[in-house]
Amino acid sequence: MMNASRREKRAHGTQGFPFQIYSAPEAQDSDLVPYHWHPEMEIITVLQGQVCVTIADKQYIGSMGDVFFVSAGELHEIRGGVGNLFRAFVFPMDFLQFRRTDIAQSQLLAPLADGGLRLPSYVAGDTALGQELFQELKKMIRICADQPFGHQLLVKSSLLYMIGSVAAARMLTQHPIQPKEEYRIELLREIVEYLGEHCTEKLRLADVAARFGLSPQYFCSFFKESSGRTLVQHLNFLRIERASRLLRETDQPVLEISLSVGFENVSYFIKRFRQVYNCTPTDYRRSVCSRGSML
């Protein structure tokens, strides 16, 4: 689905229908989606198992039926792992706006598109609203799979219905952006983009901090406070994600992969890989191959 910890640059859907559903069967690299952001809204729901979703600096453990809303421009990350399934629905908010301005657009859709209103980051699947949203998302999956004539309008009506349901439950929140908050968001985006592009290189804290005009101490506190993890933890996760891709897509030996993604010690690489996937790189490759042979 997404292959870098930075702004997503791929087109979602088509120009005539800018809506896309992403799923693990379509792209096996989607069981780990590192920190990234894009100008579109994203809705995530869990279909099986447990999925870790990080939105901005808050981490959630989602179970089947849980629904997450990621606002445009918001940094987020998804950790599915083997055997856990989720779907991500990506679309621009102006996709839902009307040609003729009415109350729904002026009071709900336009403020949501501009960022002045926010959908809730998390809606539990065991609530009445969560069950309602989950059923609507499953309906959209079926509609997009069958693609009946007029399916685009059915998808738009489902998305509008979901927003109306959240509004009726009084779970929309005002979100005025302060200059200081805007600066912190932009700084974190730049740091995340830089780390995503250079994660396989040798990166020293002092050098990375200097790259952004920060002291090492301030960089550490800012990054931990904003992302919920240390620089080393984030780099390790990015390297593990790249290693999992190479394990799936190549026949390179584990030692070679370890070195290519930035780990100098293969034992340390295996230890960190196990922390993310609960198995060794060799077992992971074997399980992915067996899954592929069953498809």
C-alpha positions as CSV (number, residue, x, y, z in Angstrom):
1,M,0.0,0.0,0.0
2,M,2.5,2.6,1.2
3,N,6.3,2.1,1.0
4,A,7.9,5.0,2.7
5,S,7.6,7.0,5.9
6,R,6.8,10.3,4.3
7,R,4.1,12.0,2.3
8,E,2.2,9.5,0.1
9,K,2.7,10.5,-3.5
10,R,0.7,7.9,-5.3
11,A,-2.8,8.6,-6.7
12,H,-5.7,7.1,-4.7
13,G,-8.3,5.8,-7.1
14,T,-8.7,7.7,-10.4
15,Q,-9.3,11.3,-11.4
16,G,-13.0,10.5,-12.1
17,F,-13.4,8.5,-8.9
18,P,-10.7,9.4,-6.3
19,F,-11.6,6.6,-3.8
20,Q,-9.5,3.5,-3.0
21,I,-9.8,0.6,-0.6
22,Y,-6.5,-1.0,0.4
23,S,-6.2,-4.5,1.8
24,A,-3.6,-7.0,2.7
25,P,-4.5,-9.5,-0.1
26,E,-3.9,-6.7,-2.7
27,A,-0.4,-5.9,-1.3
28,Q,1.2,-8.2,1.2
29,D,3.5,-5.3,2.3
30,S,0.5,-3.8,4.0
31,D,0.8,-5.8,7.2
32,L,3.2,-3.0,8.2
33,V,2.7,0.6,7.1
34,P,5.3,3.0,8.5
35,Y,4.6,6.6,9.6
36,H,3.4,8.6,6.6
37,W,0.8,11.3,5.7
38,H,-1.2,12.3,2.7
39,P,-3.7,15.1,1.9
40,E,-6.6,12.7,1.8
41,M,-8.9,11.4,4.6
42,E,-8.4,7.8,5.6
43,I,-10.7,5.4,7.4
44,I,-9.3,2.2,8.8
45,T,-11.2,-0.8,10.2
46,V,-10.1,-4.1,11.6
47,L,-11.6,-7.2,10.0
48,Q,-9.6,-9.9,11.9
49,G,-7.2,-10.1,14.9
50,Q,-5.6,-7.0,16.4
51,V,-4.0,-4.1,14.6
52,C,-1.9,-1.4,16.1
53,V,-2.8,2.0,14.7
54,T,-0.8,5.2,15.6
55,I,-2.4,8.5,14.7
56,A,-0.3,11.6,15.5
57,D,1.2,10.7,18.8
58,K,-1.5,8.4,20.1
59,Q,-1.4,4.6,19.8
60,Y,-4.5,2.3,19.6
61,I,-4.9,-1.4,19.6
62,G,-7.8,-2.1,17.3
63,S,-9.9,-5.3,17.4
64,M,-12.5,-6.5,14.9
65,G,-15.1,-3.8,14.2
66,D,-13.1,-0.9,15.5
67,V,-13.0,2.1,13.2
68,F,-10.3,4.9,13.0
69,F,-10.5,8.2,11.2
70,V,-7.2,9.8,10.0
71,S,-7.6,13.5,9.0
72,A,-6.0,14.9,6.0
73,G,-2.3,15.6,6.6
74,E,-2.2,13.6,9.8
75,L,0.8,11.4,10.4
76,H,-0.3,7.8,11.0
77,E,1.1,4.2,11.1
78,I,-0.5,0.8,10.9
79,R,1.0,-2.5,12.2
80,G,-1.0,-5.4,11.2
81,G,1.4,-8.3,11.3
82,V,0.8,-11.9,10.0
83,G,-2.8,-13.1,10.4
84,N,-4.3,-9.7,11.2
85,L,-6.5,-8.1,8.6
86,F,-7.6,-4.5,8.1
87,R,-9.0,-2.3,5.3
88,A,-8.0,1.3,4.6
89,F,-10.4,3.6,2.7
90,V,-8.7,6.7,1.3
91,F,-10.4,9.7,-0.4
92,P,-10.2,13.5,-0.5
93,M,-12.8,15.3,1.5
94,D,-13.8,17.6,-1.3
95,F,-14.8,14.4,-3.1
96,L,-18.0,14.6,-1.0
97,Q,-18.8,18.2,-1.3
98,F,-21.8,19.5,-3.3
99,R,-21.9,21.8,-6.3
100,R,-24.7,23.8,-4.6
101,T,-23.8,25.0,-1.1
102,D,-26.2,24.0,1.6
103,I,-26.2,23.7,5.4
104,A,-24.6,20.2,5.3
105,Q,-21.7,21.6,3.2
106,S,-21.2,24.9,5.0
107,Q,-21.5,23.5,8.6
108,L,-20.1,20.0,8.1
109,L,-18.3,19.1,4.9
110,A,-16.4,22.3,4.3
111,P,-15.1,22.6,7.9
112,L,-14.1,18.9,7.8
113,A,-12.2,19.5,4.5
114,D,-10.5,22.6,5.9
115,G,-9.5,21.0,9.2
116,G,-11.7,23.2,11.4
117,L,-13.8,20.1,12.3
118,R,-12.4,16.7,13.1
119,L,-13.9,13.2,13.1
120,P,-13.0,11.1,16.1
121,S,-9.7,9.2,15.8
122,Y,-11.2,6.1,17.3
123,V,-14.7,4.5,17.5
124,A,-15.0,1.2,19.4
125,G,-16.6,-1.6,17.5
126,D,-18.7,-2.6,20.5
127,T,-20.6,0.6,20.6
128,A,-23.8,1.3,18.7
129,L,-22.0,3.9,16.5
130,G,-19.1,1.6,15.9
131,Q,-21.3,-1.2,14.8
132,E,-23.2,1.1,12.4
133,L,-20.0,2.4,10.9
134,F,-18.5,-1.0,10.6
135,Q,-21.5,-2.3,8.7
136,E,-21.4,0.6,6.3
137,L,-17.7,0.0,5.6
138,K,-18.3,-3.7,4.9
139,K,-21.1,-2.6,2.6
140,M,-18.7,-0.4,0.7
141,I,-16.3,-3.3,0.3
142,R,-19.0,-5.4,-1.3
143,I,-20.1,-2.5,-3.5
144,C,-16.5,-1.9,-4.8
145,A,-16.0,-5.7,-5.3
146,D,-19.3,-6.1,-7.4
147,Q,-19.2,-2.6,-9.0
148,P,-22.8,-2.4,-10.1
149,F,-23.9,0.5,-12.3
150,G,-23.8,3.6,-10.1
151,H,-21.5,2.1,-7.5
152,Q,-19.6,5.4,-7.3
153,L,-22.8,7.1,-6.0
154,L,-23.4,4.3,-3.5
155,V,-19.9,4.7,-2.1
156,K,-20.3,8.5,-1.8
157,S,-23.7,8.0,-0.1
158,S,-22.2,5.6,2.4
159,L,-19.4,8.0,3.3
160,L,-21.9,10.8,3.7
161,Y,-24.1,8.6,5.9
162,M,-21.1,7.8,8.1
163,I,-20.3,11.4,8.6
164,G,-23.9,12.2,9.4
165,S,-24.0,9.3,11.9
166,V,-20.9,10.7,13.7
167,A,-22.3,14.2,13.7
168,A,-25.6,12.9,15.1
169,A,-23.7,11.1,17.9
170,R,-22.1,14.5,18.6
171,M,-18.6,13.1,18.2
172,L,-17.3,15.8,15.8
173,T,-14.9,18.2,17.5
174,Q,-13.7,21.7,16.8
175,H,-10.0,21.8,15.8
176,P,-8.6,25.4,15.5
177,I,-4.9,25.0,14.5
178,Q,-2.6,27.3,16.4
179,P,0.7,28.6,14.8
180,K,2.8,26.7,17.3
181,E,0.9,23.4,16.6
182,E,1.2,24.0,12.9
183,Y,5.0,24.4,13.3
184,R,5.4,21.2,15.3
185,I,3.3,19.2,12.8
186,E,5.4,20.5,9.8
187,L,8.7,19.8,11.7
188,L,7.6,16.3,12.5
189,R,6.6,15.7,8.9
190,E,10.0,16.9,7.7
191,I,11.8,14.7,10.2
192,V,9.7,11.6,9.4
193,E,10.3,12.2,5.6
194,Y,14.1,12.5,6.1
195,L,14.3,9.4,8.3
196,G,12.2,7.4,5.8
197,E,14.6,8.3,3.0
198,H,17.8,7.7,4.9
199,C,16.9,4.9,7.4
200,T,19.3,2.4,5.9
201,E,22.3,4.7,6.4
202,K,24.4,5.2,9.5
203,L,22.6,8.0,11.3
204,R,24.0,9.7,14.3
205,L,21.6,11.6,16.7
206,A,23.8,14.7,16.6
207,D,23.9,14.8,12.8
208,V,20.1,14.3,12.5
209,A,19.4,17.0,15.1
210,A,21.7,19.4,13.4
211,R,20.0,18.8,10.1
212,F,16.9,20.4,11.5
213,G,18.7,23.1,13.5
214,L,18.0,21.4,16.9
215,S,20.1,20.4,19.8
216,P,20.3,16.6,20.4
217,Q,18.5,17.0,23.7
218,Y,15.6,19.0,22.2
219,F,15.4,16.7,19.2
220,C,15.1,13.6,21.5
221,S,12.3,15.2,23.7
222,F,10.5,16.6,20.7
223,F,10.5,13.3,18.7
224,K,9.6,11.2,21.6
225,E,6.8,13.5,22.6
226,S,5.5,13.8,19.1
227,S,5.8,10.2,17.8
228,G,5.8,8.2,21.0
229,R,9.1,6.5,20.3
230,T,12.8,7.3,20.4
231,L,14.9,7.9,17.2
232,V,16.5,4.4,17.5
233,Q,13.1,2.7,18.0
234,H,11.7,4.5,14.9
235,L,14.8,3.7,12.7
236,N,14.6,0.0,13.8
237,F,11.0,-0.2,12.8
238,L,11.6,1.4,9.4
239,R,14.5,-1.0,8.8
240,I,12.4,-4.0,9.9
241,E,9.6,-3.0,7.5
242,R,12.1,-2.8,4.6
243,A,13.6,-6.2,5.7
244,S,10.2,-7.8,5.7
245,R,9.7,-6.5,2.1
246,L,13.0,-8.1,1.0
247,L,12.1,-11.3,2.8
248,R,8.9,-11.5,0.8
249,E,10.1,-10.3,-2.6
250,T,13.7,-11.7,-2.8
251,D,15.8,-14.8,-2.1
252,Q,18.6,-12.8,-0.4
253,P,20.1,-14.4,2.6
254,V,19.0,-13.1,6.0
255,L,22.6,-11.8,6.7
256,E,22.6,-9.8,3.5
257,I,19.2,-8.3,4.1
258,S,20.2,-7.3,7.6
259,L,23.2,-5.4,6.4
260,S,21.4,-3.8,3.4
261,V,18.7,-2.3,5.7
262,G,21.2,-0.8,8.2
263,F,21.7,-3.5,10.8
264,E,25.4,-4.3,11.3
265,N,24.7,-7.1,13.8
266,V,22.5,-10.0,12.5
267,S,21.7,-11.2,16.0
268,Y,20.4,-7.7,16.9
269,F,18.4,-7.7,13.6
270,I,16.8,-11.0,14.5
271,K,16.0,-9.8,18.0
272,R,14.3,-6.6,16.7
273,F,12.5,-8.5,14.0
274,R,11.0,-10.9,16.5
275,Q,9.8,-8.0,18.6
276,V,7.7,-6.8,15.6
277,Y,6.6,-10.1,14.0
278,N,6.8,-12.6,16.9
279,C,9.0,-14.8,14.7
280,T,12.4,-15.0,13.2
281,P,13.1,-13.6,9.7
282,T,13.4,-17.2,8.4
283,D,10.1,-18.2,9.9
284,Y,8.5,-15.1,8.5
285,R,9.7,-15.8,5.0
286,R,8.5,-19.4,5.3
287,S,5.0,-18.3,6.5
288,V,4.7,-15.7,3.7
289,C,5.6,-18.3,1.1
290,S,3.1,-20.8,2.5
291,R,0.4,-18.1,2.4
292,G,1.2,-17.3,-1.2
293,S,1.0,-20.9,-2.3
294,M,-2.5,-21.2,-0.8
295,L,-3.9,-18.1,-2.7
